[in-house]
Amino acid sequence: MKRLSALFAAFTILLGGCGGGSDNMQESEAAPKSMSNETRESPRLEQINSPQKTQQDTTKAETSHGKTKIETLGYLEPIEAKQSVKDVKEAVNDLTYVAFFSYQVNKDGTLKPIKDYAALNAVKKSNSIPMMVLTNFTEGNFSSEVAHTIFTDKTASKTLIGSVISTMKQKGYKALNIDFEHIKEQDRELYNGFLETIIPQLQKEGFKVSTALAPKTSDEQKGPWHGAHDYKRHGELADFVVLMTYEWGWSGGPPMAVAPVPQVKKVVDYAVSVIPPEKIIMGAPLYGYNWTLPYKKGNKFAKRIAPAEAHDLALKEGATVKYDNDAQAPFFNYKDDKGKEHVVWFENEQSAEAKNKLVKQYKLRGLAYWVLGEPFPENWMLLRDEFKIAKK
């Protein structure tokens, strides 16, 4: 989030016109290409490269047991069938939605297929809701040109809407997350117009529709990652929105917490001023980064690290884990075998609890996790202990 549009978030799909693919594609579907850290140029890109995780939808309300009822959503990158199914099974009981990242849009409105067959079947056998994620991601980045074409070419837009509806029906998706990023600032109203066209048609078919929003603290924020995201209008059109509240600390940037609570809180403060809190799902990271020091812009990108891996690394290196009371996130330093200094910022139970408190404080709809497949058992135990997860 820092320039977010960014991070943790991704991958691919191809469905022709309104016909699209079907389950007949099964595991022969082309898998999206994974990007190396060195090729990523922004926080959002790093976010996009990760294993799968799920989300949930919920009507926030107090249960008879005193737990707040929320929806949770976990983003999943179905790159390899066996691993994808494993990631789904490990998290699905704690998720309202499992969001498949992502079906990529071509300029003509067709879609690139992903390897979602096996993992999608696993979700269908659970009581979680399969969600399709639609992106303008192409050739290693979010494409402002693809977005602009879809917004301005009526034929391409009509084809896309038909492709999405056809694919969702054929494959059994029940919800859609529209994640268009890095859009030209001047295309803001065009993007709103596209949403005004596609969302009612999807809702008419019985599908829930959400949008992903870059972290903003005011409507004045400009630039390709923020300017075209109209919080108020998205809140009016979509069933709910997902705030991408992470990636302040990103692989190509200076070492810091991925989702420092003060910054996250500023985004939520703005969001609830223009969107009803019951329509807001707040993003939360399931990862951290391992930076080699000294940090210098242009150095090799930091390696992403799961919370459980960070914990094990600290033990292995005999490092003392410290907690930043301002950012509300843990970190530690160590020296590798080559004598290089490192700093690792990650997530633990205490930092997850701080984010859960924000959901309760603002009475938000729930939490969205990027990304499934990153071991963090304490998070799920804490989630179950503090909330009741909405299910279909």
Summary of the structure (lengths in Angstrom):
residues: 392
radius of gyration: 19.5
end to end distance: 30.4
largest distance: 60.6
contacts: 1558
relative contact order: 0.17
helix: 36%
strand: 22%
